């Protein structure tokens, strides 16, 4: 790695390189990123140079919660005061308490620390702190305060600010996640990464609460992971890298293009995906970010680094898959689809239909599920007598993203994009977020697919490909758009991103809403020569099955014996709906035998071969059929041979205790006499036996399917009740967690303030001790009175003149017994208080002592008169000396 000297000031970032690069690893930078979203999310990283132009200085957005104060102090203690960056802190604060965070942080940095105000302009080398009970946003370098959402559990101030930071500063946006609980900040970092900004997180091991750092790290959204003390230097090192300030030159561009092609080759060999038709600017920006993160000198060094570190190829692959998406992104598009576009599409099918939709580059699934929810809401506002269904195929290049989408689980942050009504209806709240309900999940089929090389889905009614084409060169766009036309049915809908068009196929697509980029395919087929078909293969999915429940077994043998004796003679067994044997009558060993292994009294386990298969599903069918079910001519295996058995299966209604039970009766049949058969007859008999066995199997499967359906419905009903209860508990838990975070942040501030107050109290205590010792050492009696002439304080020597005890504080001094012969003491003190002119007198005591009394106003540090101070200096000896000198002078 090369040695880089970085100097950042208000004028900008200046860099000087010293030595050639080496291939050393960059500690803490390239932690493996798992679960990263994929290539074509509905978000735009525009290549227009004018949209990439931002202000000269970067803005660092810092999000934290519980334990954040300590991390912030360490961060700013190691941040230079002239870095040229601005810092905005968004912390979870208790809404009803005034925050002391600006004052606490001001002690650790020489930069001004200000509480953000509405309309305050952001300046470099300043720190701005969010005020309590507000959300903070950024627009054109200006901070704006907004009132919070009413639901406290939905407050996501970190995500809210970081999203606006990404939109305002593009690649100059920097997001930092420090200690905190919950997942706030995850979507904000996603938005910053989409704009090629820098993302950092505190090392979880160093955090008091590691939920927030771990969440963004596990989501693969973090570029740099370090302890708070190291984060400022890592930011400065990244911003000061020379590759980020490159100046285009023809020779350099040629070399860069050659290196980019080498990187594309390495990506193709490692991942099997060809990025050669992606826009060069998009590739180059992502590559330059990785170069700066690893502190390499240039793109050629990065090519060498990729060859020596295959895991970096995987990380770059994830970096190029720019997967940032949210539910109901661009709400006006989905509202237009719900209110007008989809109803018009359904109106073309008067008898109903199963519609087909395709969402290529679905990323983590938000757009596909949004389409499913929008379709559901469209059906609710239309006619109910028509049967419509929607089957959505959602595909993506990244298998990790497909697996995440298939699971249907999302963090609590989606509450910022999904209304409470939709959350309650389409999601199930879980411990760490939300899960898509089954009715929506079953509408979507997820599969890995490369839209460039794999064949498309066809006969589509809706194709939603938003903000994907902007990453491709014109050559690839011209290949995909005819393919989309071929895949859509006539009058099918094509939905593109806000910066995308149908290009030279405008005569093949009719704009439904040109502003929202919604088009309708015209019934004008393209010539076969204009459609270039990929040659891959499609993929599918399947779902697991479920098992029925069991019920309790009862002992009702007496009634069973009575019933069998009245109606049946042969061997029989009584079973419940699950086949558990409740009672056995007669000798059933020819039909049943104990199963190997653990003892099991279920007829499906004990039935012999031939009988076991025939009884599959028949018991449940008998419970739904009033007539007995006869299974004739069953070939049941015996020890070394077979026997012909007729079986009757009937549900019981009487007597009452046997209702809901099933009786199974076995009758042996005589085998037909053997006769010689020709080959044709043998084949015919075998065919009939196979047909009969196949029919029995079909009936058994049908019954099993019905049983499974019934069990699924019962489980679904129970599950919905449990989900409802769980939602209430989770809502309460979320509110408590939010309150806990806010109170913990407030507690950290109070602890810091309390420590300062304790220090001040200790200092004041020592100062008070010093003053008390000083006053006592002067041997001057001193009394402090307030404006009401009540005693405020006195020194130890004052007790020689007044009969004072500590309990006298607060009493009028005139009420205290004194040795002074000074009846006008209170009047003189009041006069000093009124005139502010001090008085001095000599006063005798009743026992012959003499004191000089000085009365002065009591001034506070604010220059306010708040009482008087009276000092009594013993001048008895001085008086005696004066009298002695007077006598000597007269002599």
ZAMARGU-4260 file (C-alpha; in steps of 0.2 Angstrom, whole numbers, plus 5000, padded with zeros to 4 digits):
<rodrens>
0) 5000/5000/5000 | 5007/5017/4996 | 5011/5031/5008 | 4998/5045/5006 | 4999/5062/5015
5) 4982/5070/5017 | 4978/5088/5020 | 4960/5093/5022 | 4954/5111/5025 | 4940/5123/5020
10) 4948/5125/5003 | 4946/5106/4999 | 4956/5090/5000 | 4975/5089/4995 | 4984/5073/4992
15) 5002/5069/4990 | 5009/5051/4986 | 5026/5046/4991 | 5030/5028/4988 | 5023/5015/4975
20) 5009/5003/4981 | 5010/4986/4988 | 4997/4972/4989 | 4994/4973/5008 | 4977/4971/5015
25) 4967/4986/5022 | 4963/4981/5040 | 4945/4983/5044 | 4939/4988/5027 | 4934/4973/5018
30) 4924/4963/5030 | 4914/4950/5020 | 4897/4957/5015 | 4883/4944/5015 | 4865/4946/5009
35) 4868/4961/4999 | 4854/4967/4987 | 4856/4964/4969 | 4859/4972/4952 | 4843/4980/4947
40) 4834/4987/4962 | 4821/5001/4958 | 4833/5015/4962 | 4843/5026/4951 | 4862/5030/4951
45) 4861/5043/4937 | 4876/5045/4925 | 4872/5063/4921 | 4887/5073/4926 | 4876/5088/4931
50) 4867/5077/4944 | 4883/5071/4951 | 4889/5089/4955 | 4888/5093/4974 | 4896/5105/4986
55) 4914/5104/4989 | 4914/5098/5007 | 4907/5081/5013 | 4894/5079/5026 | 4895/5065/5039
60) 4879/5059/5046 | 4881/5050/5062 | 4867/5039/5069 | 4867/5031/5087 | 4856/5027/5101
65) 4860/5018/5118 | 4878/5019/5122 | 4881/5032/5109 | 4887/5046/5120 | 4903/5037/5124
70) 4906/5032/5106 | 4903/5050/5101 | 4915/5057/5113 | 4929/5045/5107 | 4925/5049/5089
75) 4926/5068/5091 | 4941/5067/5103 | 4950/5061/5087 | 4943/5072/5074 | 4953/5087/5068
80) 4945/5104/5070 | 4949/5109/5052 | 4945/5093/5043 | 4934/5102/5030 | 4919/5091/5034
85) 4902/5095/5043 | 4895/5082/5055 | 4877/5080/5059 | 4872/5069/5074 | 4855/5060/5075
90) 4853/5051/5091 | 4837/5043/5099 | 4832/5056/5112 | 4818/5056/5125 | 4805/5068/5117
95) 4800/5075/5134 | 4817/5080/5140 | 4829/5094/5135 | 4846/5086/5129 | 4863/5091/5135
100) 4872/5082/5121 | 4878/5098/5113 | 4886/5104/5129 | 4893/5087/5133 | 4901/5085/5116
105) 4908/5103/5116 | 4921/5097/5129 | 4929/5084/5117 | 4931/5095/5101 | 4937/5112/5096
110) 4923/5113/5083 | 4907/5122/5087 | 4894/5110/5093 | 4876/5117/5089 | 4859/5111/5091
115) 4851/5110/5074 | 4838/5123/5070 | 4825/5125/5056 | 4833/5133/5041 | 4851/5132/5048
120) 4864/5131/5035 | 4877/5118/5036 | 4895/5124/5037 | 4911/5114/5036 | 4920/5111/5053
125) 4904/5112/5063 | 4894/5099/5072 | 4875/5099/5072 | 4865/5089/5085 | 4847/5084/5082
130) 4835/5092/5095 | 4823/5081/5105 | 4806/5076/5098 | 4810/5081/5080 | 4815/5073/5063
135) 4829/5081/5054 | 4832/5083/5035 | 4844/5091/5023 | 4840/5100/5007 | 4853/5111/4998
140) 4865/5111/5012 | 4851/5118/5024 | 4844/5108/5039 | 4825/5107/5041 | 4816/5101/5057
145) 4800/5091/5055 | 4788/5085/5068 | 4789/5066/5072 | 4777/5053/5067 | 4763/5050/5080
150) 4767/5032/5083 | 4782/5032/5094 | 4786/5014/5089 | 4788/5020/5071 | 4801/5033/5074
155) 4816/5031/5063 | 4825/5048/5063 | 4842/5040/5058 | 4835/5032/5042 | 4825/5048/5038
160) 4840/5060/5039 | 4853/5048/5030 | 4841/5046/5015 | 4840/5065/5013 | 4858/5066/5015
165) 4861/5054/5001 | 4849/5063/4990 | 4857/5080/4994 | 4875/5075/4993 | 4876/5060/4982
170) 4894/5053/4983 | 4899/5066/4996 | 4887/5058/5008 | 4895/5049/5023 | 4885/5038/5035
175) 4892/5032/5051 | 4882/5020/5063 | 4888/5019/5081 | 4882/5010/5096 | 4863/5008/5098
180) 4848/4995/5099 | 4836/4991/5084 | 4839/4993/5066 | 4837/5011/5063 | 4850/5017/5050
185) 4849/5002/5039 | 4839/5010/5025 | 4849/5026/5027 | 4865/5017/5023 | 4857/5008/5008
190) 4853/5025/5001 | 4871/5031/5003 | 4878/5016/4995 | 4867/5018/4981 | 4874/5036/4978
195) 4892/5029/4979 | 4894/5037/4996 | 4905/5030/5010 | 4897/5020/5024 | 4905/5015/5041
200) 4901/5006/5057 | 4908/5005/5074 | 4916/4988/5078 | 4902/4979/5087 | 4913/4972/5101
205) 4917/4990/5106 | 4899/4995/5107 | 4888/4996/5122 | 4873/4990/5112 | 4878/4981/5096
210) 4861/4979/5087 | 4863/4994/5076 | 4881/4991/5070 | 4878/4972/5068 | 4862/4975/5058
215) 4870/4986/5045 | 4886/4975/5044 | 4876/4959/5042 | 4866/4967/5028 | 4882/4970/5019
220) 4880/4989/5019 | 4897/4994/5027 | 4913/4999/5019 | 4924/5002/5034 | 4922/4994/5052
225) 4933/5001/5066 | 4932/5007/5084 | 4926/5025/5086 | 4943/5032/5089 | 4949/5026/5072
230) 4934/5031/5061 | 4939/5049/5058 | 4956/5045/5051 | 4948/5031/5040 | 4936/5044/5033
235) 4950/5057/5030 | 4960/5043/5022 | 4946/5038/5010 | 4942/5056/5005 | 4960/5060/5002
240) 4964/5046/4990 | 4970/5053/4973 | 4959/5041/4963 | 4943/5050/4969 | 4950/5067/4962
245) 4956/5060/4946 | 4956/5072/4931 | 4951/5064/4914 | 4966/5063/4902 | 4966/5054/4885
250) 4980/5042/4889 | 4974/5039/4907 | 4957/5035/4900 | 4964/5022/4888 | 4973/5014/4901
255) 4958/5014/4912 | 4947/5006/4899 | 4960/4992/4897 | 4960/4989/4915 | 4941/4989/4916
260) 4940/4976/4903 | 4952/4965/4913 | 4941/4967/4928 | 4926/4962/4918 | 4935/4946/4913
265) 4939/4942/4931 | 4921/4945/4936 | 4915/4934/4922 | 4927/4920/4927 | 4922/4921/4945
270) 4903/4924/4944 | 4899/4918/4927 | 4891/4935/4923 | 4896/4947/4909 | 4897/4966/4914
275) 4904/4971/4898 | 4888/4980/4892 | 4886/4989/4908 | 4889/5008/4907 | 4907/5012/4910
280) 4904/5026/4922 | 4894/5015/4933 | 4908/5002/4933 | 4922/5015/4936 | 4913/5023/4951
285) 4911/5007/4960 | 4929/5001/4956 | 4936/5018/4962 | 4927/5016/4978 | 4935/4999/4981
290) 4952/5006/4976 | 4950/5021/4989 | 4944/5009/5003 | 4960/4998/5000 | 4971/5013/4998
295) 4978/5007/4982 | 4987/5019/4970 | 4977/5016/4954 | 4966/5004/4944 | 4980/4994/4938
300) 4985/4990/4956 | 4967/4985/4959 | 4968/4973/4945 | 4983/4965/4953 | 4974/4965/4970
305) 4959/4956/4962 | 4970/4942/4955 | 4978/4939/4972 | 4962/4940/4982 | 4947/4931/4974
310) 4936/4936/4989 | 4938/4954/4983 | 4930/4949/4966 | 4915/4943/4976 | 4914/4959/4985
315) 4916/4969/4969 | 4902/4959/4961 | 4891/4963/4976 | 4896/4981/4974 | 4890/4981/4956
320) 4873/4974/4960 | 4867/4991/4968 | 4852/4984/4976 | 4842/4998/4984 | 4824/4996/4985
325) 4809/4999/4996 | 4791/4995/4997 | 4779/5007/4987 | 4794/5017/4980 | 4787/5032/4970
330) 4770/5030/4978 | 4761/5040/4964 | 4766/5026/4952 | 4757/5012/4963 | 4742/5023/4966
335) 4740/5026/4948 | 4741/5008/4945 | 4729/5004/4958 | 4716/5017/4954 | 4716/5018/4935
340) 4729/5007/4925 | 4725/4990/4933 | 4706/4992/4933 | 4707/4996/4914 | 4717/4980/4912
345) 4705/4969/4921 | 4690/4977/4912 | 4697/4969/4896 | 4693/4952/4903 | 4674/4951/4906
350) 4675/4933/4913 | 4690/4934/4924 | 4708/4928/4921 | 4724/4922/4929 | 4736/4936/4925
355) 4755/4934/4923 | 4768/4947/4929 | 4787/4948/4928 | 4798/4958/4939 | 4816/4956/4933
360) 4830/4961/4945 | 4818/4960/4960 | 4832/4962/4972 | 4826/4958/4990 | 4808/4957/4984
365) 4800/4973/4989 | 4794/4978/4972 | 4786/4961/4968 | 4777/4961/4984 | 4771/4979/4982
370) 4764/4974/4965 | 4755/4959/4973 | 4748/4971/4987 | 4742/4984/4974 | 4733/4970/4964
375) 4724/4964/4979 | 4718/4982/4983 | 4713/4984/4965 | 4702/4969/4966 | 4694/4975/4982
380) 4688/4991/4973 | 4681/4982/4958 | 4667/4969/4954 | 4667/4954/4965 | 4658/4942/4953
385) 4674/4941/4942 | 4688/4929/4947 | 4705/4936/4944 | 4722/4930/4950 | 4739/4937/4948
390) 4755/4926/4947 | 4771/4936/4948 | 4788/4929/4943 | 4801/4939/4952 | 4819/4935/4946
395) 4837/4942/4950 | 4855/4939/4946 | 4860/4937/4964 | 4855/4921/4972 | 4857/4928/4990
400) 4845/4942/4986 | 4832/4929/4979 | 4834/4919/4995 | 4831/4934/5005 | 4816/4939/4995
405) 4809/4921/4996 | 4809/4921/5015 | 4798/4937/5015 | 4806/4944/5031 | 4810/4962/5032
410) 4817/4974/5046 | 4806/4985/5057 | 4812/5000/5046 | 4799/4996/5032 | 4786/5005/5043
415) 4793/5021/5036 | 4787/5016/5019 | 4772/5005/5022 | 4756/5012/5030 | 4750/5005/5047
420) 4735/4998/5038 | 4745/4989/5026 | 4757/4983/5039 | 4743/4976/5049 | 4735/4968/5034
425) 4749/4961/5023 | 4763/4958/5036 | 4765/4948/5052 | 4775/4956/5065 | 4790/4945/5072
430) 4804/4948/5085 | 4816/4957/5073 | 4804/4964/5060 | 4790/4959/5049 | 4786/4944/5038
435) 4775/4944/5022 | 4758/4935/5025 | 4755/4919/5016 | 4741/4926/5004 | 4754/4938/4997
440) 4769/4926/4997 | 4759/4913/4987 | 4756/4926/4973 | 4775/4927/4969 | 4787/4914/4962
445) 4806/4919/4965 | 4820/4912/4955 | 4838/4916/4950 | 4839/4923/4932 | 4851/4933/4922
450) 4840/4944/4911 | 4854/4946/4898 | 4858/4928/4895 | 4842/4918/4901 | 4826/4917/4892
455) 4812/4928/4897 | 4795/4924/4904 | 4781/4925/4891 | 4763/4928/4889 | 4764/4942/4902
460) 4751/4955/4906 | 4762/4966/4917 | 4781/4968/4916 | 4789/4980/4929 | 4807/4984/4925
465) 4810/5000/4934 | 4827/5008/4935 | 4837/4994/4927 | 4840/5000/4910 | 4849/5015/4916
470) 4864/5004/4921 | 4865/4997/4903 | 4873/5004/4887 | 4862/5008/4873 | 4867/4992/4864
475) 4860/4981/4878 | 4844/4992/4880 | 4841/4990/4861 | 4842/4971/4864 | 4831/4970/4879
480) 4816/4981/4874 | 4811/4970/4859 | 4812/4955/4871 | 4800/4964/4883 | 4788/4967/4868
485) 4789/4949/4863 | 4786/4943/4881 | 4770/4954/4884 | 4753/4950/4878 | 4744/4963/4867
490) 4738/4977/4878 | 4750/4971/4892 | 4758/4984/4903 | 4777/4989/4903 | 4782/4999/4918
495) 4799/5008/4917 | 4809/5019/4929 | 4807/5038/4929 | 4823/5041/4918 | 4820/5027/4906
500) 4811/5026/4889 | 4806/5013/4876 | 4818/5021/4864 | 4815/5017/4846 | 4800/5006/4850
505) 4789/5021/4853 | 4778/5014/4838 | 4776/4998/4847 | 4771/5004/4864 | 4758/5017/4868
510) 4760/5028/4883 | 4747/5026/4897 | 4756/5039/4908 | 4771/5046/4900 | 4777/5055/4915
515) 4776/5039/4926 | 4784/5029/4912 | 4769/5017/4911 | 4767/5010/4893 | 4754/4998/4884
520) 4760/4985/4871 | 4752/4988/4855 | 4746/4973/4845 | 4760/4975/4832 | 4771/4960/4832
525) 4789/4963/4829 | 4798/4954/4815 | 4807/4938/4822 | 4824/4945/4816 | 4822/4960/4828
530) 4821/4949/4843 | 4837/4942/4850 | 4833/4927/4861 | 4844/4921/4875 | 4848/4903/4877
535) 4847/4899/4896 | 4834/4888/4905 | 4820/4893/4917 | 4819/4888/4935 | 4804/4883/4947
540) 4800/4882/4965 | 4790/4870/4976 | 4782/4870/4993 | 4783/4858/5007 | 4768/4848/5014
545) 4760/4848/5031 | 4754/4834/5042 | 4737/4831/5051 | 4735/4831/5070 | 4730/4817/5081
550) 4716/4815/5094 | 4713/4807/5111 | 4710/4788/5112 | 4695/4782/5123 | 4691/4765/5130
555) 4673/4760/5125 | 4675/4741/5122 | 4658/4736/5130 | 4648/4746/5118 | 4659/4741/5103
560) 4656/4722/5107 | 4637/4725/5109 | 4637/4733/5092 | 4647/4720/5083 | 4637/4706/5090
565) 4621/4714/5084 | 4627/4719/5066 | 4643/4710/5062 | 4651/4693/5064 | 4668/4694/5057
570) 4684/4701/5064 | 4683/4720/5066 | 4692/4735/5074 | 4686/4752/5080 | 4697/4767/5076
575) 4696/4786/5077 | 4698/4798/5063 | 4717/4796/5063 | 4717/4777/5062 | 4722/4774/5080
580) 4715/4758/5086 | 4703/4760/5100 | 4696/4742/5101 | 4699/4725/5093 | 4685/4712/5091
585) 4689/4694/5085 | 4705/4687/5078 | 4713/4700/5067 | 4731/4693/5066 | 4728/4688/5047
590) 4725/4707/5043 | 4736/4716/5056 | 4753/4713/5063 | 4764/4724/5075 | 4775/4736/5066
595) 4794/4734/5069 | 4802/4747/5081 | 4793/4757/5093 | 4775/4750/5098 | 4762/4759/5087
600) 4743/4755/5089 | 4738/4764/5072 | 4730/4754/5059 | 4740/4762/5045 | 4756/4755/5054
605) 4749/4738/5058 | 4740/4734/5042 | 4748/4721/5031 | 4754/4724/5013 | 4739/4727/5002
610) 4728/4732/5015 | 4739/4747/5021 | 4738/4755/5004 | 4720/4752/5002 | 4715/4760/5018
615) 4725/4776/5015 | 4713/4791/5016 | 4697/4779/5017 | 4694/4783/5036 | 4693/4801/5033
620) 4682/4798/5018 | 4670/4787/5028 | 4668/4801/5041 | 4661/4812/5028 | 4650/4799/5019
625) 4635/4791/5027 | 4635/4775/5017 | 4648/4762/5021 | 4663/4760/5009 | 4667/4743/5003
630) 4684/4738/4997 | 4682/4721/4988 | 4695/4709/4982 | 4710/4716/4991 | 4725/4705/4990
635) 4732/4705/5007 | 4749/4698/5011 | 4751/4684/5023 | 4767/4675/5030 | 4773/4669/5013
640) 4757/4671/5003 | 4742/4681/4999 | 4723/4681/5004 | 4708/4689/4996 | 4699/4700/5009
645) 4683/4711/5008 | 4684/4726/5019 | 4669/4737/5025 | 4673/4754/5032 | 4659/4764/5040
650) 4657/4779/5051 | 4646/4777/5067 | 4633/4789/5072 | 4624/4778/5086 | 4626/4775/5100
655) 4631/4793/5106 | 4648/4788/5114 | 4653/4780/5097 | 4649/4795/5086 | 4664/4800/5076
660) 4672/4783/5077 | 4675/4771/5062 | 4672/4752/5062 | 4683/4742/5050 | 4676/4724/5046
665) 4687/4711/5038 | 4679/4696/5028 | 4689/4682/5021 | 4684/4677/5003 | 4687/4660/4995
670) 4700/4662/4981 | 4693/4657/4964 | 4697/4640/4957 | 4713/4639/4947 | 4711/4637/4929
675) 4722/4637/4914 | 4724/4654/4906 | 4731/4659/4890 | 4744/4672/4889 | 4731/4685/4883
680) 4720/4681/4898 | 4735/4683/4910 | 4739/4700/4903 | 4721/4705/4904 | 4720/4700/4923
685) 4736/4709/4927 | 4730/4724/4918 | 4713/4724/4928 | 4723/4722/4944 | 4734/4736/4940
690) 4719/4747/4935 | 4710/4743/4951 | 4726/4747/4961 | 4729/4763/4952 | 4710/4768/4955
695) 4712/4764/4974 | 4728/4774/4974 | 4720/4789/4966 | 4706/4788/4978 | 4718/4787/4993
700) 4728/4802/4986 | 4712/4812/4984 | 4706/4808/5001 | 4723/4812/5008 | 4723/4829/4999
705) 4706/4833/5006 | 4713/4829/5023 | 4728/4840/5021 | 4717/4854/5015 | 4706/4853/5030
710) 4721/4852/5042 | 4729/4867/5033 | 4713/4877/5035 | 4712/4873/5053 | 4731/4877/5056
715) 4728/4893/5046 | 4714/4899/5057 | 4724/4895/5073 | 4739/4903/5066 | 4730/4919/5062
720) 4724/4920/5080 | 4741/4918/5087 | 4748/4930/5074 | 4735/4943/5080 | 4740/4940/5098
725) 4759/4941/5093 | 4756/4957/5084 | 4749/4965/5100 | 4763/4959/5110 | 4776/4964/5098
730) 4768/4982/5096 | 4769/4984/5115 | 4787/4977/5115 | 4792/4989/5102 | 4786/5004/5111
735) 4794/4998/5127 | 4811/4996/5117 | 4809/5013/5110 | 4806/5020/5127 | 4821/5011/5134
740) 4833/5017/5121 | 4827/5035/5124 | 4828/5034/5142 | 4845/5025/5141 | 4852/5040/5130
745) 4844/5052/5143 | 4852/5042/5157 | 4869/5043/5149 | 4868/5062/5148 | 4862/5063/5166
750) 4876/5052/5172 | 4889/5063/5163 | 4880/5079/5170 | 4879/5071/5187 | 4898/5067/5187
755) 4902/5085/5183 | 4890/5091/5197 | 4898/5080/5209 | 4915/5087/5204 | 4909/5104/5206
760) 4901/5100/5223 | 4918/5093/5229 | 4926/5109/5223 | 4913/5120/5232 | 4915/5109/5248
765) 4934/5112/5248 | 4931/5131/5244 | 4919/5132/5258 | 4931/5123/5270 | 4945/5135/5264
770) 4933/5150/5267 | 4928/5144/5284 | 4946/5141/5290 | 4951/5158/5283 | 4937/5167/5292
775) 4940/5158/5308 | 4959/5162/5307 | 4956/5181/5306 | 4947/5179/5323 | 4934/5192/5317
780) 4916/5188/5321 | 4906/5189/5305 | 4887/5188/5303 | 4878/5187/5286 | 4860/5193/5285
785) 4848/5193/5271 | 4836/5207/5265 | 4824/5202/5279 | 4837/5204/5292 | 4837/5186/5295
790) 4852/5176/5299 | 4860/5167/5284 | 4877/5162/5290 | 4889/5166/5305 | 4907/5162/5310
795) 4913/5153/5325 | 4919/5169/5334 | 4901/5177/5332 | 4896/5165/5346 | 4906/5176/5358
800) 4894/5190/5355 | 4878/5181/5351 | 4870/5166/5359 | 4870/5157/5342 | 4868/5139/5337
805) 4866/5131/5320 | 4847/5130/5322 | 4846/5149/5323 | 4850/5151/5304 | 4834/5159/5296
810) 4829/5168/5312 | 4830/5187/5314 | 4846/5192/5322 | 4836/5204/5334 | 4828/5188/5342
815) 4845/5182/5347 | 4852/5186/5364 | 4868/5197/5363 | 4881/5204/5374 | 4882/5220/5364
820) 4876/5236/5370 | 4869/5241/5353 | 4850/5243/5352 | 4851/5251/5335 | 4860/5237/5326
825) 4845/5231/5316 | 4840/5249/5311 | 4858/5253/5306 | 4859/5237/5296 | 4842/5241/5287
830) 4849/5259/5283 | 4865/5251/5275 | 4853/5240/5265 | 4843/5255/5259 | 4857/5267/5256
835) 4871/5255/5251 | 4883/5266/5261 | 4893/5256/5274 | 4894/5261/5292 | 4907/5258/5305
840) 4905/5261/5324 | 4913/5256/5341 | 4901/5247/5352 | 4904/5241/5370 | 4898/5225/5378
845) 4890/5223/5395 | 4905/5214/5402 | 4917/5229/5397 | 4924/5223/5380 | 4924/5235/5365
850) 4921/5230/5347 | 4922/5240/5330 | 4907/5236/5321 | 4907/5237/5301 | 4891/5235/5292
855) 4892/5233/5273 | 4880/5228/5258 | 4881/5209/5253 | 4884/5209/5234 | 4883/5193/5223
860) 4893/5189/5208 | 4879/5196/5197 | 4881/5213/5207 | 4865/5211/5216 | 4862/5217/5234
865) 4855/5202/5244 | 4858/5207/5262 | 4872/5214/5273 | 4888/5208/5281 | 4892/5213/5299
870) 4909/5211/5306 | 4914/5213/5324 | 4933/5217/5328 | 4938/5216/5346 | 4947/5232/5350
875) 4947/5230/5369 | 4966/5229/5370 | 4968/5244/5358 | 4956/5254/5369 | 4966/5250/5385
880) 4982/5255/5377 | 4974/5271/5370 | 4968/5275/5388 | 4985/5271/5396 | 4994/5282/5383
885) 4981/5296/5387 | 4985/5295/5405 | 5004/5296/5402 | 5002/5311/5391 | 4992/5320/5404
890) 5005/5317/5417
</rodrens>
